[in-house]
Amino acid sequence: VCDGNLRRIVYGGPCGDRQVCLWRRKVNNVYHYDAIINIRAFYGSERYCYHCNKPYQKSTDHKCEHHCGWCGRDGCAVGVDGP
């Protein structure tokens, strides 16, 4: 996550069991990286989609092919649009 440009994602690798989030910022004209322990707290959101790299508040606020719009879980058998 870049310090400038509204905290946009600079690089996003493939999703796995664990995600590593780093905050890149400039200190004395040198780039410095800090670990983001809680990406939701970093963005001030209730939820975060690692597939889309987007924060959101409610499960109904975010739709993607990996996220169930009905129950809010990843990989649900119901699907994105609900039953």
C-alpha positions in Angstrom: 0.0 0.0 0.0 1.5 3.4 -1.0 1.4 6.4 1.3 0.4 8.7 -1.4 -2.3 8.3 -4.1 -5.1 7.6 -1.6 -3.3 4.5 -0.2 -3.7 2.5 -3.4 -2.2 -0.9 -3.9 1.2 -0.8 -5.5 1.6 -4.6 -5.9 -0.8 -7.4 -5.3 0.4 -11.0 -5.5 -1.7 -14.1 -5.7 -4.2 -14.8 -2.8 -3.1 -17.6 -0.5 -3.8 -18.9 3.0 -2.0 -15.9 4.5 -1.6 -12.4 3.2 1.3 -10.0 3.9 0.4 -6.3 3.7 3.1 -3.6 3.8 2.7 0.2 3.9 5.3 1.9 1.8 6.1 5.5 2.8 8.9 7.9 2.3 11.0 8.9 5.3 13.9 11.4 4.7 13.7 10.7 0.9 14.1 6.9 1.5 11.3 4.4 1.1 10.4 2.6 4.3 8.1 -0.4 4.7 5.9 -1.1 7.8 3.8 -4.2 8.3 0.1 -3.7 8.3 -1.2 -6.0 11.1 -4.9 -5.4 10.5 -5.8 -4.2 6.9 -9.4 -3.5 8.0 -8.2 -1.1 10.7 -5.7 0.5 8.3 -8.6 1.4 6.0 -11.1 2.0 8.8 -13.5 -0.6 7.3 -15.4 -3.6 8.7 -14.3 -5.9 5.9 -11.7 -6.3 3.2 -11.6 -8.3 0.0 -8.1 -9.6 -0.7 -9.2 -10.8 -4.2 -10.2 -7.3 -5.2 -8.0 -5.4 -2.8 -10.9 -3.2 -1.6 -12.2 -2.3 1.8 -16.0 -2.3 2.4 -18.4 -2.0 5.3 -21.2 -4.6 4.7 -21.3 -7.8 2.7 -24.0 -6.1 0.5 -21.6 -3.3 -0.3 -19.2 -5.5 -2.2 -19.7 -8.0 -5.1 -17.1 -10.1 -6.8 -16.8 -13.6 -8.2 -15.1 -14.8 -4.9 -17.6 -13.3 -2.5 -21.2 -14.5 -1.8 -23.6 -11.5 -1.8 -26.1 -13.5 0.3 -24.0 -14.7 3.3 -20.8 -12.6 2.9 -18.4 -15.6 2.8 -15.8 -16.6 0.2 -16.5 -19.7 -1.7 -20.1 -20.1 -0.7 -22.3 -22.6 -2.7 -25.1 -20.1 -3.0 -23.1 -17.7 -5.1 -22.7 -13.9 -5.7 -26.3 -13.1 -6.5 -27.9 -15.1 -3.6 -30.4 -17.9 -3.8 
